[in-house]
Amino acid sequence: MALFAAATGLFPGDVSRAVAQTSDLVSRSEFRVCADPANLPLSDDTLSGYENRLAELFAEKLERPVAYTWFPMATGFVRNTLRANRCDVIIGYAQGHELVLNTNHYMTSAYSLIVPRQGSLSGVNTLSDTALKGKRLGIVAGSPPASHLVRNGLIAKAKPYALFVDRRVESPAIDMLKDLRAGDIDAAVLWGPIGGPLVKTEFKEFQVTPLLQEDHPPRLFFRITMGVRPGEKVWQRKLNSLIRRNRSEINSILLDAGVPLLDDMGTETLKEQ
């Protein structure tokens, strides 16, 4: 609260009024979602992603229609959507990010190793496995697993893919899996909630193994929340309640999409009910 006051020039007596006013920015007639129009398997403007399904679930519970503000999820996404008051929630946002106020997490997942089901790497479950020595791995540049590739002597041969792109014109995850199919790389390291659904729908010859066995930092599992505007505590609590009360339906949507779900500590995978 003190940091909020310092940043805005408000004193403690004014902060509560500012928070109350901020709550008025949330639409009471629509569930206004900030989303990427070309970010499958998460979201797209044909409403085919699993984040679109989650949005429909929450809108149904709130008894409001979904209304989207579309913007590429790259530099400026939060500033041009949520912070511009054009929408009220980002469906998927990593826990602890300072640009948004996080709800409670609704899923925990991990970066995963993707390899051919019948290949020589099908039994690998850690990036320190000697079976990966000399192999060429696909890796999203700047993502946490890159540090593990460096530690295990795998980075020199690795093929990097861009982290921040406009998915309307470039799809690094799909490009990586196509390269794996073509034999240009031997394995792919992808964020599970992206790689898992792509394997389930388009690259069925591959298997997805969450990387839960790494002994050194950085950790490769993350809790995913919904993001709302800083100060929107009433809205945050409402969404927290919906997450808590609809956990089984949320898990069902995610598992059906192919997302590798973990327990809260990131140590075990959750299975379909």
C-alpha positions in Angstrom: 0.0 0.0 0.0 2.9 2.4 0.8 4.5 1.6 -2.5 1.2 2.3 -4.3 0.9 5.7 -2.5 4.4 6.6 -3.3 4.0 5.8 -6.9 0.8 7.7 -7.3 1.4 10.6 -5.0 -1.5 9.7 -2.9 -1.5 9.6 0.9 -3.0 6.7 2.9 -6.3 8.4 3.3 -6.7 8.8 -0.4 -5.6 5.2 -1.4 -8.8 3.5 -0.3 -10.8 5.9 -2.4 -8.5 5.3 -5.4 -9.0 1.6 -5.0 -12.7 1.9 -4.8 -12.7 4.1 -7.9 -10.5 1.6 -9.8 -13.1 -1.1 -9.1 -15.6 0.9 -11.1 -13.5 0.3 -14.3 -14.5 -3.4 -14.3 -17.5 -3.9 -16.6 -20.6 -5.2 -14.9 -22.3 -6.2 -18.2 -19.5 -8.1 -19.9 -16.6 -10.4 -19.1 -14.0 -8.3 -20.9 -10.9 -10.4 -21.8 -7.5 -9.2 -23.1 -6.2 -11.8 -25.5 -3.9 -12.5 -28.4 -5.8 -13.1 -31.7 -3.3 -15.7 -33.0 -1.8 -17.5 -30.1 -3.0 -21.1 -30.4 -3.2 -23.4 -28.5 -3.9 -20.7 -25.9 -6.2 -18.2 -27.6 -7.2 -16.9 -31.0 -9.9 -14.9 -32.6 -11.8 -18.0 -33.8 -12.2 -18.8 -30.1 -10.4 -22.2 -30.6 -7.9 -22.0 -27.7 -8.2 -23.4 -24.2 -8.0 -19.9 -22.8 -11.1 -19.1 -24.8 -12.8 -22.1 -23.2 -11.8 -20.9 -19.8 -13.1 -17.4 -20.6 -16.5 -18.9 -21.6 -16.6 -20.9 -18.3 -16.0 -17.8 -16.2 -18.4 -15.7 -18.2 -21.1 -18.4 -17.7 -20.5 -18.4 -14.0 -20.7 -14.6 -13.9 -23.8 -14.6 -16.2 -22.2 -12.2 -18.6 -21.2 -12.5 -22.3 -17.5 -12.6 -23.2 -16.1 -9.5 -25.0 -12.5 -9.6 -26.3 -9.9 -6.9 -26.8 -7.4 -8.5 -29.3 -3.7 -7.5 -29.2 -0.5 -9.5 -29.9 1.0 -10.8 -26.7 4.3 -9.1 -27.2 5.9 -5.9 -26.0 3.1 -3.4 -25.0 0.4 -6.0 -24.5 -0.5 -5.1 -21.0 -0.1 -1.3 -21.6 -2.4 -1.4 -24.6 -5.1 -3.7 -23.2 -5.5 -4.0 -19.4 -3.8 -0.8 -18.4 -5.7 1.1 -21.1 -9.0 -0.1 -19.5 -10.1 -1.7 -22.7 -10.6 -5.1 -20.9 -10.6 -6.4 -17.4 -8.7 -9.7 -17.2 -5.8 -11.6 -18.9 -6.7 -15.3 -18.7 -3.1 -16.6 -18.4 -0.3 -14.8 -16.5 2.6 -16.1 -14.6 2.4 -15.6 -10.8 4.4 -12.7 -9.4 4.6 -10.4 -12.4 4.6 -6.8 -11.4 2.7 -5.4 -14.4 -0.6 -7.0 -13.1 -2.3 -7.9 -9.9 -2.4 -11.7 -9.9 -5.3 -13.8 -8.9 -4.7 -17.1 -7.1 -3.2 -19.6 -9.6 -5.5 -21.9 -11.5 -2.8 -24.2 -12.9 0.7 -25.3 -12.3 2.7 -26.6 -15.3 6.3 -27.0 -16.4 8.7 -26.7 -19.3 8.8 -30.1 -21.1 11.0 -32.2 -23.3 9.3 -33.2 -26.5 10.8 -36.2 -28.5 9.6 -38.9 -30.9 7.6 -41.6 -29.0 9.6 -44.4 -30.4 13.0 -42.7 -30.5 16.2 -43.2 -28.5 15.3 -40.2 -26.2 11.9 -41.4 -25.2 13.1 -42.4 -21.7 14.8 -39.1 -20.9 13.2 -37.0 -18.2 16.0 -34.5 -17.3 18.3 -32.2 -19.2 21.3 -33.7 -17.4 20.7 -37.1 -18.9 23.9 -38.3 -20.8 21.7 -39.5 -23.6 21.3 -35.8 -24.7 25.1 -35.3 -25.1 25.9 -34.4 -28.7 22.2 -33.9 -29.5 20.7 -30.7 -31.0 17.9 -29.3 -28.9 15.4 -26.6 -29.9 15.1 -23.9 -27.2 13.2 -20.6 -26.9 16.0 -18.0 -26.5 16.0 -16.5 -23.0 13.6 -19.1 -21.5 14.5 -20.7 -18.1 15.6 -24.1 -19.6 18.4 -22.3 -21.5 20.4 -22.1 -18.3 20.1 -25.8 -17.9 21.3 -26.4 -21.4 24.4 -24.2 -20.6 25.1 -26.1 -17.4 24.9 -29.5 -19.2 27.0 -28.5 -22.2 24.1 -28.6 -24.6 23.8 -24.9 -25.6 26.5 -24.9 -28.3 24.6 -27.2 -30.6 21.1 -25.9 -29.6 18.9 -24.2 -32.2 17.3 -21.0 -30.7 13.8 -19.7 -31.5 12.5 -16.2 -30.8 10.8 -15.5 -27.5 8.7 -12.3 -28.3 7.0 -12.4 -31.7 3.8 -11.4 -33.3 2.1 -14.7 -33.6 0.1 -13.5 -36.6 3.3 -13.7 -38.7 5.6 -16.1 -36.8 5.0 -19.2 -34.6 8.2 -20.3 -32.8 6.7 -23.3 -31.1 5.1 -24.7 -34.3 8.4 -24.0 -36.2 10.3 -25.9 -33.5 8.0 -29.0 -33.7 8.2 -28.9 -37.5 12.0 -28.9 -37.3 11.8 -31.9 -34.9 9.6 -33.7 -37.3 12.0 -32.9 -40.2 15.0 -34.1 -38.1 16.7 -30.7 -38.0 16.7 -31.0 -34.2 16.7 -34.1 -32.0 14.4 -32.8 -29.2 12.3 -29.7 -28.4 12.2 -27.9 -25.0 8.9 -26.0 -24.8 6.6 -24.5 -22.1 4.2 -27.4 -21.5 0.9 -25.5 -21.9 2.0 -24.7 -25.4 3.8 -27.9 -26.4 1.4 -30.3 -24.8 -1.7 -29.2 -26.8 0.2 -28.9 -30.0 1.5 -32.5 -29.6 -2.0 -33.7 -28.8 -3.6 -32.1 -31.9 -0.9 -31.7 -34.6 2.2 -33.6 -33.7 0.9 -36.9 -32.3 4.0 -38.8 -33.1 5.8 -37.0 -30.2 5.6 -37.4 -26.5 5.7 -34.7 -23.8 7.7 -35.2 -20.6 7.5 -32.4 -18.0 11.0 -31.5 -16.6 10.4 -32.2 -12.9 13.8 -33.8 -12.1 16.2 -30.8 -12.5 18.5 -30.5 -9.4 19.6 -26.9 -10.0 17.9 -23.5 -10.5 16.2 -22.0 -12.3 13.0 -23.9 -11.6 11.1 -25.1 -14.6 7.6 -25.2 -13.2 5.4 -22.1 -12.8 2.0 -21.3 -11.4 -0.4 -19.5 -13.8 -2.9 -17.0 -12.6 -5.3 -14.5 -14.2 -4.0 -10.9 -14.3 -6.1 -7.8 -13.4 -5.2 -4.2 -12.9 -3.2 -3.3 -9.8 -5.6 -2.1 -7.1 -8.6 -4.2 -8.4 -8.9 -6.2 -5.1 -12.6 -6.6 -5.3 -12.4 -8.0 -8.8 -9.4 -10.2 -7.8 -11.4 -11.7 -4.9 -14.3 -12.4 -7.2 -12.1 -14.3 -9.6 -10.3 -16.1 -6.8 -13.7 -17.4 -5.6 -14.5 -18.6 -9.1 -11.2 -20.4 -9.4 -11.7 -22.1 -6.1 -15.2 -23.2 -6.7 -14.7 -24.4 -10.3 -11.3 -26.2 -10.0 -12.5 -29.5 -11.4 -14.0 -27.8 -14.5 -10.9 -25.8 -15.0 -8.7 -28.9 -14.8 -11.0 -30.7 -17.1 -10.6 -28.0 -19.8 -6.8 -27.9 -19.4 -6.3 -31.7 -19.4 -8.7 -32.1 -22.4 -6.5 -29.6 -24.3 -3.4 -31.6 -23.5 -1.8 -29.2 -20.9 0.5 -31.2 -18.6 -0.8 -30.2 -15.1 1.2 -30.6 -11.9 0.5 -30.5 -8.2 1.1 -27.1 -6.6 4.7 -28.0 -5.7 5.5 -29.0 -9.2 6.5 -32.5 -8.2 3.8 -34.8 -9.7 1.6 -34.7 -12.8 -2.2 -34.7 -12.5 -4.1 -37.3 -14.4 -7.5 -37.0 -16.1 -10.4 -37.9 -13.9 
